[in-house]
Amino acid sequence: MRIPFSRNVRLAAIAGATALSLTTLSACGAGSSGSGGSGSKTLEMWTFKQSHVAALRNAAKAFKKQTGITVNVDAYTPDDAFSTKVQSSAKSGGLPDVLETHSDGDDRVFGAAGITNDIEDQYKGDWLDSIQPAVRNSGRVTDPVYKTAQNPESKDHGIKKGARYSVPLTVGTFGIVFANKRMLAAAGITRPPATWEEWIADLKATTGKNPRTGGLSLGLQVAATGLTWLLQPMAFADLGKQGYMDLFLKDKSKDFSSPNGIKVLDKYNELTPYWMPGTQTLTIDQGDQALAQGKSAFDVGGTFTLAFLEQNGMKDDNIMAFPLPEPKDAKVKDMALGPIALTSMSVTSTSKQPDNALKWMRFLSGPKVAAQFAKDSNDLPAAQLGAESASVLGPTLTALQNSFKGTPETTYDPNNGGVDFRAPGYEQDDAGAALADLTPLKRTSVKATADRLSQINQSAWSKAAAAQK
């Protein structure tokens, strides 16, 4: 099961969780954990990611050997089924001890509903230091997060300022290109492209070899993927950090209708001849499955896509993975992709063994355990792995992890460092739909698309200004 591109989308998808009030949950009683009586040494953990089950169970064997505590791991998929299972179990008194949830989404919703504990006081010292600095703050209710949640319509309304409802387990980023090595080799391509222009040339070669299967797939049915996974990282590299930010700021002379905006859209439009037929109808999963099934030569996703491709039968030795390449005249050279927390661990409020649950979570954050988890799950852990990680992870995961290495000025951060410079209420889906009309649909021109994106941006700023009056 895949990670969605937007935390707002994820929050909306589990709106039903807020129906579980603290009063309803407390009525279930403190003995709602499936872990047995107070003398039990068995924990229960649920996840929504089937690809993590074997890795977690392997870690559980090592944990039992070290502590004598058994951990049973079960998966409930897809995402909506997991959310429904958690909600119904909270009502009936059958929650597990630990949940793996979407970071900065489900964890806050479940915390607001009283399903999970505030563990801010426990997550400190060596445990805090063991997590990658970029995501250490994930799961915590910061001032901006708390302020947003004060709206009664917010799905995480009721969270406490300064509380922490989860600890990161896995991290990742968007803007990773995956390719079928054998299809590329048949077109004379043996290495990843160094520039955007080389990638366009590679696409031309693979589609020339096979027009039906040599193209690029992406789940464009989810409107914002083209914007957030492809255009934005490319624009960051091409224009530099400030130039990229200017596209979304109030100054219309610098937004998408500006020469810089036109320049970026012209480059994005170069993909038009090379999309897989029908890619605008694909879900994110279907876009990835197209690559795994040999229906496309390239696919854009995130670090988390690797496990999904292998789940769908694509072998690691047939996968080439590389960060989205920057244009040859880009202001940012060797662009890095900033990691964000993708999944996290939470202790349920009804666990009879919260101390053992925390011990298990901390165990998973250890470098050796996290490295083995990464190898077993084909996913990148939130824990810092150390210099020896490459020998454990293998070449593909190591390449994905290396995409994180950069300076603040050369790193494209999907979370913008936790500071959203866009107007409040800016609609990424509307912008994504405008891009789709340009490419692959060819309904509008670059100039018309630039004007439409500018209108979306300026309208958001005007509404934000009116709301402050």
N, C-alpha and C positions, 0 to 999 in steps of 0.2 A: 504494500500500500504506500502511496506516494505522499510526499510532504506538499501541502498547498503553498502557493506563492505568496499569499497574503494573510497576515494574522487577522485582519478584519474579516476576511472571508471565513476563516476558521471559527472566529467568535460567533459569527452569524449562524454558522452551520450547527452550533450546539446550543442554540438559544433556549432549548427546553431545559437545560441544566439549571437555569436560574429559578425554575419553578420549585426546586428543592430548597426550601427555606431552612434556616438553622433550627427552627422549632420542629419542623417535620423530621429532620435528621436526628435531633436529640431524642425524639420519641422512639427511635429504633433501639436505643439502649447502647451501652458501652460494649456489649459483647457481640457486636455485629461482625467482627473479623472472622474470616474463614480459617484462621490459624490455630484454632483450638483453644484450650483453657490456658490459665495463667502459667501453668508449668510446661506448656508445649514449647518445643524447639523447632517448630515448623512454621515457615512464613509462606504467604501466598502473594504472587505478583502477577498483575495483568498488563498486557501490552496490546496496542493496536497494530503493531508491525510484525507480520508473520516472519519477515526476514531476520528479526532479532531473537526469535524463540530459541533456536539451536545455540546461538552464541550465549544467551543468558543462562541456558541450562548447563552449558559447559562451565560457565563461571560459577554456577551454583554448586557444581561438584567440587570445585576447588575451595569454595567458601565452606562447604560442609566439612571437608578434610581439615581445614584450619580452625573452624569454630565449633563443629558439631551441630550446627544449625542447618536444617533442610530448607531449601527454597523451591517451591513448586511454581512453575511459570506457565501461564496460559495466554493465548492470543484470541482476541475477538475482533474480527474484521468484517466488512470495511469500517471506516472511521465512524460512520453514523451508528453502526451496530455496537461499536465499543461504547460510544456515548450513551446509547440507550441502555446497555448492560450496566454501566456505572450508575445511571439514574435509578433504574429499577432496583438494583441491589442496595442502594442507599436507603430506599424506602422499606425494603424487606429485611434489612439487617444482614446482608451477605457480602459486604465489601471485602476485598483482600487487604493486605497490609501495605502494599506498595503499588502505585500506578505509574506506568510510563505514559506520558501525555505529550501533546504538542506544546512546545515551549512558548511562553508568553501568549498563551491562548487558552487552551483547556485548563491549564494549571490555575490560572487566575479565576476562571469561571467556577471551577470546582472549589477553590478557596473561598470565593464569595458565598457559595452555597453551603459552606461548612463541611464539605466532603473531605477536604485535605487540611493538614495541620500547617501552622506557621512554624517554620524551622529556622528562622533567622538566627536565633541564639546558638544553634548547634553547628551551623555552617560557618566555620571560622578557622583560623590558624592553618595548620598543615593541610586540612581538607580544602579550604578556600584557595590556598596557594597551589594545590595540585591541578586546578582547572585553568585552562587557557585564559590569559588576561582579557581577551576580547569578549568573552561570554560570562565572566564571573558574576556580573550583575544580573544576568538573565534569571527570571523567576522572582525578582524582588519588586515590590511595589514602590517605585520611585515617585517623586513628587509629580512629574508629568503624567505618569500612569494613573496615579490616584486622582488627579484633577480630571482626567478624561472619564474616569469611572464614576464621577459624581452625578453624571447625567442618569436619571432614573431608568432611561431606556438602554443604558449600557449593559451588555451581557455580564460584565464583571462588577456591576454595581454591588457594593457591600464589602469590597476588599478593604483591608486595613493598611493605612499608610505605614511604610517601613516593614511590612510583613514579607516573608518569603515563603512561597508555596511550593517551590520545586528547586531542584539542583540539576544543571545540565548533564545529559548523558551523551548525546551526539551533537555534532556541529556539521555545518556544511555551507555551501554558497551556491549561487546561481551563475549562469554564464559559462557553463562547462559544455564543450562540444564533444560528443562521442561519435565515433566512426567505425565502419566495418572494414577491418584491415584488408580482408581478401578482396572486397569490392574496390578498395582504393588501389591495391597492388595491380589489379587487372587494368586499371586506368593509368598505371605508371607512377603511382604516388606511394612513397615508402616512408615519409616522415610528416610530422605535423606542420602545418603552415606557420611561417614566422610572422606574417602580416595579414591584415584583412584582405588585401589585394591577392595574396597567394591563396587564401581560402576561396575567394571568388573564382580564381583560376582552377582550383581543385574541383569545385562544384561544376564548373564548365566541363572539365575532363570526365568526371563520373557520369554526368547526365549525357554527355556525348557518347560514352560507352554504352549506357543503357538509359534512354529517356524516361522509362517508366519507374525504374528502381534506383536511379543514381542520384536522386535529389535529396533535399533537406526536409526532415519532419520536425514538427513542433505542435504541441497541443493548443492550437490557436482557437479552439472552441472556448477556452478560458481566455477572455479577451485580453487581459493584461500581460500574458506571458511574452508576447512579442516586444512589449514595451520594457518590462522589468528584467527579462532574461537575456535580451539581445540588444535592443537599441540603447538602453541606458548605459550598460557597461561600455559599449562601443563609443558612445558620446563622451563619457568620462575620459576615456583614453584620448580621443581625438581632440577634445577642447581643453583638457585639464580640469582640475577640480572646480575652480571658480567659474570657468566657462560653462561647465556642465550645470552647476547650480543656477547660473543665470537663466537657463532655459525655463526654469520654474518660478523665478522670482517676479516681483511686481513690474519691473522695468520692461515694457513691451518692446523697446528697441533692442533688447538682448534675448528675448524669449524665442520660441520656435519659428516665429515669423521673421527673425533677424537673419543676416547672412550666415551666422554660425548654425542656426536651426536648419536652414535650407541645406547647408553643407552636410550635416548629419543625416538628414532625410534622403538626400541624394545617394549617400553611401548605403543606407538601409535598403533603398529601392533597387540596388544592384543585385539583391537576392531574388528579385521577382521571377526571372526565368527558371529558377532552380528549385522551387518548392515542390515537394511531393504532391502529385495530383490529389486534391481533396483535403489538403492539410488543414484548411480552415474549419473543417467539420470534426477534427480529431480532439478527443480529450487528452489530458496530459499523459495518462497511461497509454492511450492508443498511439500517441506520437512516439513513445519509447518502444512500444511493441512493434511498430513499423520497422524500426532499426533492427530489433532482435529477429524479426521474421524475414529480413532481407528485402523489405519493400522500400527502404530508403538507405542511402549510403552514409548520411550524417543526421544527427539528432541533437538538439540543444536541450539541456536540462541543468541539473545541479550535481554536486558530489554524491548526493543520495541516489542518483539514477543508476549507478553502477550495480548496486544490489538488485534493483528491479530488473535490469537487463539480464543478469545471470539467472534470476528467478524464472525468466521467460525463455531460457534455453540458450542464451548467447554466452559463449565461452570467453574467459578472460584473455586467452591468447589471440582472440579475433577482435579485441576491442582496443581502439586507439582513443585516448582521452587527452584533451588539452584545453586550457583556458581560452576564451574567446580572444582571437588575436587582434591587436590594435592596428589601425591604419599606418602605412609606412611613414606618413608625415605627422603622426600623432604627437601631441605635446607630452603625453605620458608614455615613457618607454618601459617595457617589462612590467606592465600593469599587474598588480596582485588583486585577488578577490577576497574581500574581508569575510571571515567566518561569522555565522550567526548560529545561535543555539536552535536546534531543530526539534529534538525530543528531550524530555526531562523526567526526573523521578520525583514522586511525591509520596509522603506518608499519609495514609488515610486517618481521619479523626477517630475512627472506631477500632483501630488496630489495638489488640491486647499486648502487643510487643513493640511499641514504638522505638525502644532502644535498640532492639535487634534489627528492626527495619532500617534504622539509621546506620547501623553497623554494616548491613548489606549494601546500602547505597554508597557508603564511604569505600567499601571494598571494591566496588565497580569503578571508582574514581582513581584507584591505584594505577601507576604507569604500566606495570607488567600485565595486570588483569585487563586494563583498557586496551593495550596493544593486541592481546589475544582476542578480545571481543571484536576489535576492528577487523582482524584477519578472518574471524569466523562469520562475521555479518556483512563484510564488504562495505562497512560504513565507518566514518571517521568519528572517534570519540572526542568528548569535550576535555578529557584529561590531557595533560602535557605528557608526551611519550618519551622524550629524551632523544639523544643522538643515535641510539641503536634502533630506532623505530623502523628505519628503512629495511633492515634485515628481517623484520617481522611482517611488515605490511605488504611487501612485494612491490613491483614496479608501478602498477596502475594506481593503487591507493597512495603510494608515495608521491606520484605525480600530482594527484589531487591535493594532497596535503601541502605540497610545495607551492601550489597556487595561492596559498595564504601569505606567502612571504613577501613583504613590501613595507614601505614607509607610509605614514599617514597621508602624504601627498600623492603617492603612487598606488594607493589601495582603493578600489571601488568597494564601498561598504553598502550593501543593500539596505541596511538599517540607518545609514547616514550618521553613524556614531551615536544613535539614540536621539538625534536632533532632527526633526522634520522641517526642512527649510521651505517646503511647499505650503501653499495656502491651506488652512484648515478646510476640510471638505473636498479637497482636490480628488477627482474621481479617476483613478487609474484605469478602470474598465472603459470609461468613455474615451480616454486617450488611446487605449489599446484597440478599441473598435475603429477609431479614426485611422490608425496605422494599418489595420487589416483591410480597410477600404482602398488604401494605397497599394499594399502588397500583402497577400498574394492576389487580392480580388481585382486590382487594376480598375477600380471604379472612379478614382480621383487622381489628380496630378500631385506632384510634390508641393507645388505652390498652394493648392487648395487644402492639402493636408496640413501644411504649416499654418495657414490661417485658422483652420479648425482647432488645431492644438493650442494656438495662441488664445483663441476665444474661450476654450475650456479653462485655460490657466487664468485669464483675466476675470472671467466670471466667478471663479472660486475666490479670488482676492476681493472682488467687489462684495460678494456675499459675506465674507469674513469681516470686512470693514463695516457693513451695514449691521451685522450682529453685535458689534461692539458699541454702537450708538445707543 
